[in-house]
Amino acid sequence: MTETFPRPFNADYELLGLLGKGGMGSNVYKARQIRLGRPVALKVLDSMGDEEAEKRFFSEAQAMRDFNHENLVPVYDYGTQDGKMFIAMKFIGGESLADTIKKKKTLPVEKAMGIALEVAKGLRYAHKSNVIHRDIKPANIMMMDNEANEICIIDFGISIAAGSQRLTNPGMTMGTPEYMSPEQCQNKNVTLQSDIYSLGIVLYEMLSGDPPFTSNGTGAGASLAILNKHMHATPDPLKKIPKALEAIINKCLAKKTQDRYANFSEFIKDLVPVMNASAEKEAPKTTTGRLSKQELMVFSLLLLLPILALFVSLLLYISMPKIPQFPPSINYLNPMELGEIKNEVDKGDLLRLFDKDYGTTWNILKHTALTGNGGRLLTIKFNKPVFISHLGFAPGDQKFSKPKDIWIYWGYNNKPVDKQEFSLKDMTDPQYVPWTPREVDELTFVIKSVHNASADNFAISEIMLFGMEM
């Protein structure tokens, strides 16, 4: 009977189309969860009345319910509707690994190892959750349609809890013949090594295009022939793959469980170094044997451009005048410790002013002279031109009267150039005057007090010069 879509399944799910057949006589539909408006894969068991199928279906839902891993399909909901059991799972866009192999026949070695690694991570998580899949095959590995091309394992329909009692009837095997482990073929107790064997089969198929054991016939006879090969035959050697990868596959396909990997952590530990070595081997080489002359020239130019840009930047930096920035980071001269300007004239005292950022010393001549009427005059003559970027003053002892106005004369090439006058704020903190950065060889300050005070009650602690020698 032809099914029609879309159609309601129950109050919360609407069936949109048939995706395929699952295990145990179940159908898998693409559906929409109405309440949340999201797509889901809805697996519906049509074999109600089959007690074993119902137990397995419930076991699958229970096994997947608590999964929280990017390589395992998560379950959203499960239950019964109109006598039919259902499981609502995340809808996985993309195609199965079986479809990919059918289209491409074989996969590149690096791609095959990458898929095997992701499947191994998912199965390692499932095994730690005490769940054995038992039906690992390309049809149950989804290549997710997203930017990361993630891998997701689906269909835990015949999974069992590790160490649990088998639901299979005596003489009945469960699984897909081409991917069944020797112990599955003999209907023996299945351990996690069975999933390791099956992943070895899948990895072999990705590299060769076919599982190692097949049959030209059909029906029960062909299946029995394949099962017999799993138990007794040796796979044909794979060609053009790393020897280390061949050893990993052979260990997965060992007939005895004790000769296989003890768990997927061991498998991953062996696989990752082979993947890394293969990636390094395939990386483009910057030699003429791998690149054309034109490609090599472009590559070399691209490599040299940043070096050339850095070299030019260094030249420009060296040639540019070093103008300190202020604030917050400045190359500055330590403030001149003048102390109180006393009522006396200093004639020719030579001071050495140290620049701690550049590690150099400026030689200056300091002259002070009484200007009368409470003012003070200070001349600083530099032995060579200097670039003054910032200029400031710090207050002296506040018991004395405070400076109010400052006239500043500056000279260049031993000639007076100009004058600037500033009015200072109440000097309780150091302050900077609106000085225009310039090159000078002489500065003269005429400092006026707040009133016509006598020489004994006027103080300023520091005149602060920031700049550099030219």
C-alpha positions as CSV (number, residue, x, y, z in Angstrom):
1,M,0.0,0.0,0.0
2,T,1.4,3.4,-1.0
3,E,1.8,5.8,1.9
4,T,0.8,9.4,1.6
5,F,2.6,12.4,3.1
6,P,2.4,14.6,5.0
7,R,0.1,12.9,7.5
8,P,-0.3,13.1,11.3
9,F,1.2,10.3,13.4
10,N,-0.1,11.6,16.7
11,A,-0.7,15.0,18.4
12,D,3.0,15.8,18.5
13,Y,4.4,14.4,15.3
14,E,3.6,14.8,11.6
15,L,5.1,12.3,9.1
16,L,6.8,14.0,6.1
17,G,8.3,11.0,4.2
18,L,9.8,7.6,4.5
19,L,13.6,7.6,5.0
20,G,14.2,3.8,5.0
21,K,13.8,0.6,6.8
22,G,15.2,-0.1,10.2
23,G,15.9,-3.3,12.0
24,M,13.2,-5.6,13.5
25,G,10.6,-4.7,10.9
26,S,10.6,-1.0,11.7
27,N,10.2,2.0,9.4
28,V,12.1,5.3,9.7
29,Y,10.3,8.5,8.7
30,K,11.3,12.1,8.4
31,A,8.8,13.9,10.7
32,R,8.2,17.2,12.3
33,Q,7.8,17.6,16.0
34,I,4.8,20.0,16.0
35,R,5.2,21.4,19.5
36,L,8.9,22.4,18.9
37,G,8.7,22.9,15.2
38,R,11.9,20.8,14.6
39,P,12.6,18.0,12.1
40,V,13.1,14.5,13.7
41,A,13.7,11.0,12.5
42,L,10.8,8.9,13.8
43,K,11.4,5.2,14.0
44,V,8.2,3.2,14.2
45,L,7.9,-0.5,15.0
46,D,5.3,-2.2,12.8
47,S,5.9,-5.7,14.3
48,M,3.7,-5.2,17.3
49,G,2.9,-8.6,18.9
50,D,6.4,-9.8,18.3
51,E,7.6,-10.0,21.9
52,E,11.3,-10.2,21.0
53,A,11.0,-7.2,18.6
54,E,9.2,-5.2,21.2
55,K,11.9,-5.9,23.8
56,R,14.6,-5.0,21.4
57,F,12.9,-1.8,20.3
58,F,12.5,-0.8,24.0
59,S,16.1,-1.7,24.6
60,E,17.3,0.5,21.8
61,A,15.3,3.5,23.2
62,Q,16.7,2.9,26.6
63,A,20.3,2.5,25.3
64,M,20.1,5.8,23.3
65,R,18.1,7.8,25.8
66,D,21.2,8.9,27.8
67,F,23.6,9.3,25.0
68,N,25.3,12.7,24.9
69,H,28.0,12.6,22.3
70,E,28.5,14.3,19.0
71,N,29.0,11.0,17.1
72,L,25.9,9.3,18.5
73,V,22.4,10.2,17.4
74,P,20.4,11.5,20.4
75,V,16.9,10.4,21.3
76,Y,14.3,13.0,22.0
77,D,11.3,10.9,22.9
78,Y,9.9,7.4,22.8
79,G,6.6,5.7,23.5
80,T,3.6,3.9,22.0
81,Q,0.8,5.3,19.7
82,D,-2.2,3.3,18.5
83,G,-0.4,0.1,19.3
84,K,2.8,1.1,17.6
85,M,6.1,1.8,19.4
86,F,8.1,4.8,18.3
87,I,11.4,6.5,18.9
88,A,11.9,10.2,18.0
89,M,15.6,11.0,17.2
90,K,17.6,13.9,15.9
91,F,17.2,14.2,12.2
92,I,20.5,13.7,10.5
93,G,20.9,15.4,7.2
94,G,23.4,14.2,4.6
95,E,24.0,10.7,3.4
96,S,25.1,7.4,4.8
97,L,28.7,6.1,4.4
98,A,27.2,3.3,2.3
99,D,25.9,5.8,-0.2
100,T,29.3,7.6,-0.2
101,I,31.2,4.4,-0.9
102,K,28.7,3.4,-3.6
103,K,29.3,6.7,-5.4
104,K,33.0,7.1,-4.9
105,K,34.0,3.4,-4.7
106,T,37.0,4.1,-2.5
107,L,37.9,6.9,-0.2
108,P,41.3,8.6,0.3
109,V,43.3,7.1,3.1
110,E,43.2,10.3,5.2
111,K,39.4,10.6,4.8
112,A,38.9,6.9,5.7
113,M,41.0,7.2,8.8
114,G,39.2,10.4,9.8
115,I,35.8,8.6,9.6
116,A,37.1,5.6,11.5
117,L,38.4,7.9,14.2
118,E,35.0,9.6,14.7
119,V,33.2,6.3,14.7
120,A,35.7,4.9,17.3
121,K,35.1,7.9,19.5
122,G,31.3,7.4,19.4
123,L,31.6,3.7,20.1
124,R,34.1,4.3,22.9
125,Y,31.4,6.5,24.5
126,A,28.7,3.9,24.0
127,H,30.9,1.2,25.4
128,K,31.6,3.3,28.5
129,S,27.8,3.6,28.8
130,N,27.7,-0.2,28.8
131,V,26.1,-0.4,25.3
132,I,27.4,-2.6,22.4
133,H,26.1,-1.7,19.0
134,R,26.5,-5.1,17.2
135,D,25.6,-3.8,13.7
136,I,28.3,-1.3,12.7
137,K,28.3,-1.0,9.0
138,P,28.4,1.8,6.4
139,A,24.6,2.1,6.3
140,N,24.5,2.9,10.0
141,I,27.2,5.6,9.7
142,M,25.8,9.0,8.6
143,M,27.9,11.7,7.0
144,M,26.2,14.7,8.4
145,D,25.4,17.6,6.0
146,N,27.0,20.4,7.9
147,E,30.2,22.6,7.7
148,A,32.1,20.2,10.0
149,N,31.0,17.1,8.0
150,E,30.5,15.3,11.3
151,I,30.0,11.6,11.6
152,C,27.0,10.1,13.5
153,I,26.3,6.5,14.3
154,I,22.6,5.5,14.1
155,D,20.4,2.4,14.5
156,F,21.1,0.8,17.9
157,G,18.2,-1.6,17.1
158,I,20.1,-4.8,18.0
159,S,22.4,-3.3,20.6
160,I,22.7,-4.9,23.9
161,A,24.0,-4.0,27.3
162,A,27.5,-5.4,27.9
163,G,27.3,-8.6,29.8
164,S,23.5,-8.9,29.5
165,Q,21.6,-12.0,28.5
166,R,21.0,-12.3,24.8
167,L,17.5,-11.9,23.4
168,T,18.4,-13.9,20.4
169,N,16.8,-17.3,20.2
170,P,19.1,-20.3,20.1
171,G,20.5,-20.9,16.6
172,M,19.6,-17.4,15.5
173,T,22.2,-14.8,14.6
174,M,21.7,-11.0,14.6
175,G,23.6,-8.6,12.4
176,T,24.6,-8.0,8.8
177,P,26.6,-10.9,7.5
178,E,29.4,-8.9,5.8
179,Y,30.1,-7.0,9.0
180,M,29.6,-9.7,11.7
181,S,32.4,-10.8,14.0
182,P,33.3,-14.5,14.2
183,E,31.7,-14.7,17.6
184,Q,28.5,-13.2,16.2
185,C,28.6,-15.7,13.3
186,Q,28.7,-18.6,15.9
187,N,26.0,-17.0,18.0
188,K,28.4,-16.7,21.0
189,N,28.3,-14.0,23.7
190,V,29.2,-10.7,22.1
191,T,31.6,-8.3,23.7
192,L,32.8,-4.8,22.7
193,Q,35.5,-6.5,20.6
194,S,32.7,-7.3,18.1
195,D,32.2,-3.6,17.4
196,I,36.0,-3.3,17.0
197,Y,35.9,-6.1,14.4
198,S,33.0,-4.5,12.5
199,L,34.8,-1.1,12.4
200,G,37.8,-2.9,11.0
201,I,35.6,-4.3,8.2
202,V,34.2,-0.8,7.5
203,L,37.7,0.7,7.4
204,Y,38.8,-2.1,5.0
205,E,35.8,-1.4,2.7
206,M,36.4,2.4,2.6
207,L,39.9,1.7,1.3
208,S,39.1,-1.2,-1.1
209,G,35.5,-0.5,-2.2
210,D,34.2,-3.8,-0.9
211,P,34.1,-5.7,2.5
212,P,36.8,-8.3,2.8
213,F,34.3,-11.2,2.7
214,T,31.5,-11.3,0.2
215,S,29.7,-13.9,-1.9
216,N,28.5,-14.0,-5.5
217,G,25.3,-15.8,-4.5
218,T,22.2,-14.7,-2.8
219,G,19.9,-16.0,0.0
220,A,20.8,-18.1,3.0
221,G,23.5,-20.0,1.2
222,A,25.4,-16.8,0.4
223,S,25.1,-15.6,3.9
224,L,26.4,-18.8,5.4
225,A,29.4,-18.7,3.0
226,I,30.2,-15.2,4.3
227,L,29.8,-16.2,7.9
228,N,32.2,-19.1,7.2
229,K,34.8,-16.7,5.8
230,H,34.6,-14.5,8.9
231,M,35.4,-17.5,11.0
232,H,38.2,-19.1,8.8
233,A,39.4,-16.9,5.9
234,T,42.1,-14.2,5.8
235,P,41.3,-10.9,4.0
236,D,43.2,-10.1,0.8
237,P,46.0,-7.6,1.6
238,L,45.2,-3.9,0.9
239,K,47.3,-2.0,-1.5
240,K,48.9,1.4,-1.3
241,I,48.2,2.1,2.4
242,P,50.7,2.7,5.2
243,K,52.1,-0.4,6.8
244,A,51.0,0.9,10.2
245,L,47.4,1.3,9.0
246,E,47.5,-2.3,7.6
247,A,48.6,-3.5,11.0
248,I,45.8,-1.7,12.7
249,I,43.2,-3.2,10.4
250,N,44.7,-6.7,10.8
251,K,44.5,-6.4,14.6
252,C,40.9,-5.3,14.4
253,L,40.1,-8.4,12.2
254,A,41.8,-10.9,14.4
255,K,39.7,-14.1,14.7
256,K,40.1,-14.3,18.4
257,T,38.8,-11.5,20.6
258,Q,41.9,-11.5,22.8
259,D,44.0,-10.7,19.7
260,R,42.0,-7.6,18.9
261,Y,42.2,-4.2,20.6
262,A,41.0,-4.4,24.2
263,N,39.0,-1.2,23.7
264,F,38.6,1.8,21.3
265,S,41.0,3.9,23.4
266,E,43.8,1.5,22.3
267,F,42.6,1.7,18.7
268,I,42.6,5.5,18.7
269,K,46.0,5.6,20.3
270,D,47.4,3.6,17.4
271,L,45.4,5.3,14.7
272,V,46.1,9.0,15.5
273,P,49.9,8.8,14.9
274,V,49.3,7.2,11.5
275,M,46.9,10.0,10.6
276,N,49.4,12.6,11.6
277,A,52.2,11.0,9.7
278,S,50.0,10.7,6.6
279,A,49.0,14.4,6.9
280,E,52.6,15.5,7.1
281,K,53.5,13.3,4.1
282,E,50.7,14.8,2.0
283,A,51.4,18.4,2.9
284,P,52.6,20.6,0.0
285,K,56.4,20.8,-0.3
286,T,58.0,24.1,-1.1
287,T,60.4,22.6,-3.7
288,T,60.4,22.8,-7.5
289,G,59.6,19.1,-7.5
290,R,56.2,19.8,-6.1
291,L,55.5,23.3,-7.4
292,S,55.9,24.9,-10.8
293,K,58.4,27.7,-11.3
294,Q,55.5,30.2,-11.4
295,E,54.0,28.8,-8.2
296,L,57.4,28.8,-6.5
297,M,57.9,32.5,-7.5
298,V,54.5,33.5,-6.1
299,F,55.0,31.5,-2.9
300,S,58.5,33.1,-2.4
301,L,57.2,36.6,-3.0
302,L,54.4,36.1,-0.5
303,L,56.9,34.8,2.0
304,L,59.3,37.8,1.4
305,L,56.6,40.5,1.5
306,P,56.1,40.5,5.3
307,I,59.9,40.5,5.8
308,L,60.4,43.4,3.4
309,A,57.5,45.3,5.1
310,L,59.2,44.8,8.5
311,F,62.6,46.0,7.2
312,V,61.0,49.2,5.7
313,S,59.2,49.8,8.9
314,L,62.4,49.5,10.9
315,L,64.2,52.0,8.5
316,L,61.4,54.5,8.8
317,Y,61.3,54.1,12.6
318,I,65.1,54.7,12.8
319,S,65.0,57.7,10.6
320,M,62.0,59.4,12.2
321,P,62.6,61.9,15.1
322,K,61.7,60.3,18.4
323,I,58.9,62.5,19.7
324,P,57.8,61.2,23.1
325,Q,54.0,60.8,23.6
326,F,52.3,62.1,26.6
327,P,50.3,60.9,28.4
328,P,50.6,58.0,29.3
329,S,53.8,56.6,27.8
330,I,56.7,59.2,27.5
331,N,60.4,59.1,27.2
332,Y,61.3,61.8,29.7
333,L,64.1,63.5,31.5
334,N,64.0,63.2,35.2
335,P,62.5,66.4,36.7
336,M,65.2,68.9,37.7
337,E,65.4,69.0,41.4
338,L,65.8,72.8,42.0
339,G,64.4,72.9,45.5
340,E,63.6,76.4,46.7
341,I,64.8,79.2,44.6
342,K,66.8,81.3,47.1
343,N,67.6,84.9,47.0
344,E,71.0,84.4,45.3
345,V,72.5,84.2,41.9
346,D,74.1,80.9,40.7
347,K,76.7,81.6,38.2
348,G,77.8,78.8,35.8
349,D,76.9,75.8,38.0
350,L,77.1,72.8,35.8
351,L,74.4,70.2,36.3
352,R,74.2,66.7,34.8
353,L,70.6,65.8,34.0
354,F,70.0,62.1,33.4
355,D,67.5,60.6,30.9
356,K,66.7,57.2,32.3
357,D,64.8,55.9,29.2
358,Y,67.7,56.6,26.8
359,G,70.5,56.1,29.3
360,T,72.1,59.4,28.4
361,T,73.1,62.5,30.3
362,W,72.3,66.0,29.3
363,N,74.8,68.7,30.4
364,I,73.0,71.9,31.3
365,L,74.0,75.3,32.8
366,K,71.6,76.5,35.5
367,H,71.3,80.1,36.3
368,T,68.9,81.7,38.7
369,A,68.6,85.4,39.3
370,L,66.4,87.7,41.3
371,T,63.9,89.6,39.1
372,G,62.6,91.8,41.8
373,N,59.1,92.4,43.1
374,G,58.7,88.8,44.3
375,G,59.5,87.1,40.9
376,R,62.2,84.7,40.0
377,L,64.2,84.1,36.8
378,L,65.7,80.8,35.8
379,T,67.7,80.2,32.6
380,I,68.6,76.7,31.4
381,K,71.1,76.6,28.6
382,F,71.7,73.3,26.9
383,N,75.1,72.3,25.5
384,K,73.3,71.1,22.3
385,P,69.8,71.5,20.9
386,V,67.1,69.5,22.6
387,F,63.5,68.7,21.6
388,I,61.1,69.6,24.4
389,S,57.8,67.7,24.0
390,H,56.1,68.6,27.3
391,L,56.7,71.1,30.0
392,G,55.3,71.3,33.5
393,F,55.7,72.5,37.1
394,A,55.4,71.0,40.5
395,P,54.4,73.0,43.6
396,G,56.8,73.7,46.5
397,D,56.2,74.0,50.2
398,Q,52.7,75.3,50.6
399,K,53.6,77.3,53.7
400,F,55.1,79.8,51.2
401,S,53.2,81.8,48.7
402,K,52.2,80.1,45.4
403,P,53.3,81.0,41.9
404,K,50.7,82.5,39.7
405,D,52.0,83.5,36.3
406,I,55.0,82.2,34.3
407,W,56.6,83.8,31.3
408,I,58.7,81.4,29.2
409,Y,61.3,82.6,26.7
410,W,63.0,80.2,24.4
411,G,65.9,80.5,22.1
412,Y,67.5,78.5,19.3
413,N,71.0,78.8,17.8
414,N,71.9,81.0,20.8
415,K,69.3,83.6,19.7
416,P,66.1,84.6,21.5
417,V,63.1,83.4,19.5
418,D,59.8,84.0,21.3
419,K,57.9,84.3,24.6
420,Q,54.8,82.6,26.0
421,E,52.9,83.4,29.1
422,F,50.8,81.0,31.2
423,S,48.6,81.4,34.2
424,L,48.8,78.5,36.6
425,K,46.0,76.9,38.6
426,D,46.2,76.7,42.4
427,M,49.3,74.6,42.6
428,T,48.5,71.7,44.9
429,D,49.5,69.1,42.2
430,P,51.9,69.0,39.3
431,Q,50.5,70.5,36.1
432,Y,51.5,70.8,32.5
433,V,51.2,74.0,30.5
434,P,49.9,74.0,26.9
435,W,53.4,73.9,25.4
436,T,53.9,73.4,21.7
437,P,56.6,70.8,21.1
438,R,59.7,72.5,19.6
439,E,63.5,72.3,19.4
440,V,65.4,74.7,21.6
441,D,68.8,75.3,23.1
442,E,67.9,77.7,25.8
443,L,64.8,78.2,28.1
444,T,64.3,81.1,30.4
445,F,61.5,81.2,33.0
446,V,60.2,84.3,34.7
447,I,58.1,83.1,37.6
448,K,55.7,85.5,39.2
449,S,54.3,84.9,42.7
450,V,50.6,85.4,43.7
451,H,51.5,88.7,45.3
452,N,54.5,90.9,45.7
453,A,56.1,88.7,48.3
454,S,59.6,89.0,49.5
455,A,62.2,86.6,48.4
456,D,62.0,84.5,51.5
457,N,58.4,83.2,51.1
458,F,58.3,81.9,47.6
459,A,58.9,78.2,46.5
460,I,58.5,75.9,43.5
461,S,59.9,72.4,43.8
462,E,60.3,71.3,40.2
463,I,60.3,72.5,36.6
464,M,59.6,69.3,34.6
465,L,61.1,68.9,31.1
466,F,60.1,66.0,28.9
467,G,61.9,65.4,25.6
468,M,65.1,64.3,24.0
469,E,68.5,65.4,22.7
470,M,68.7,66.0,18.9
